[in-house]
């Protein structure tokens, strides 16, 4: 059945039956069936594009086939050796009998005994010649087997080389496609020219896990002249996350055409995303979307207007003088370190997307800015990164302490500090998620 599914292109059904066959063969002493099963699995994964598994099963096929050849050769050699021992013993017994008869009848049958001795010698010569011929035949067979194995090895090396080239070509095609997708995605991000024009003293630490990213930062000048900056973490990372980020950005672009209020921008963006993902073919529509923060600079009144979906906004300043804010849900944390404090504007605990609470409106915060304030927007990639001596998460607490302790540094040095800290923290481990940290000094 698996072969039928394999030949008809029903690869998932073929995989299920082949793996079941492999399990049953563990209790069956049939190398022929096992070889057929391994060959079919190699063919299956090659057709599925899983070249690593295809190669693994192909190598297992070669090993098991070589093992069968070696077992057959060994049995033939042992049988021939036993035959030789039997013939040798029979010859020895014959000689012994001849000698006894010679001793008994020496006086009466001397001529006859001499003839027997001559015949015995000839028999020994024939036996030895037969043994030598047999050994020659065995050697020839072994030589032929070795030559066949060498020829098979050459063929396998050619196949491996061809598959290696095929994999390399496919890898290059995929990498080129992803690099092209990265250029397209980058065109949707906030440009350096736009950020330079509106933020002046700032840095963007952006480190995707893969070439393309689910995290993104987007900015726009609103119709009332205020400047909006969004820092977001789309569902997923890599290619799926990048596709989701494009939907999120286009939804934001549509929202800012209708309103200039951060909370309402998130409300409208959420509606667009939910409506769009209803078409994904699932019964209830997709629950994808993004976590994000949106900050709007009201430069005329020197205020920062904030709304957040699972992502906080941090503000570092040199003292507590004149800390004023207005919010419907007064949700603020303050951390102290020496001469600086960190004010955390907590987000709403709902995403911008389909959710059990997706009818709730996002909360809007208004914060009075002071000269020297440093505003940080970020995704969870940096705090959630595993590393260090014990392989644990970096944690938001440690990131806050790092930013507080180095608040006196210029912005470009702060960015370099974050890059170095992140690299040293990961060490030899793998980056687990996309990372964005944006710092803006007032």
Secondary structure as GFF3:
##gff-version 3
##sequence-region A 1 442
A	DSSP	alpha_helix	2	7	.	.	.	ID=ss1
A	DSSP	alpha_helix	11	25	.	.	.	ID=ss2
A	DSSP	alpha_helix	31	48	.	.	.	ID=ss3
A	DSSP	alpha_helix	51	104	.	.	.	ID=ss4
A	DSSP	alpha_helix	110	186	.	.	.	ID=ss5
A	DSSP	alpha_helix	192	199	.	.	.	ID=ss6
A	DSSP	beta_strand	202	207	.	.	.	ID=ss7
A	DSSP	beta_strand	215	221	.	.	.	ID=ss8
A	DSSP	beta_strand	227	234	.	.	.	ID=ss9
A	DSSP	alpha_helix	238	255	.	.	.	ID=ss10
A	DSSP	alpha_helix	262	277	.	.	.	ID=ss11
A	DSSP	three_ten_helix	278	280	.	.	.	ID=ss12
A	DSSP	beta_strand	289	298	.	.	.	ID=ss13
A	DSSP	beta_strand	303	309	.	.	.	ID=ss14
A	DSSP	beta_strand	313	317	.	.	.	ID=ss15
A	DSSP	beta_strand	325	327	.	.	.	ID=ss16
A	DSSP	beta_strand	332	337	.	.	.	ID=ss17
A	DSSP	beta_strand	340	345	.	.	.	ID=ss18
A	DSSP	beta_strand	352	353	.	.	.	ID=ss19
A	DSSP	beta_strand	365	368	.	.	.	ID=ss20
A	DSSP	beta_strand	374	378	.	.	.	ID=ss21
A	DSSP	beta_strand	386	387	.	.	.	ID=ss22
A	DSSP	beta_strand	392	393	.	.	.	ID=ss23
A	DSSP	alpha_helix	396	405	.	.	.	ID=ss24
A	DSSP	alpha_helix	411	426	.	.	.	ID=ss25
A	DSSP	beta_strand	435	441	.	.	.	ID=ss26
###
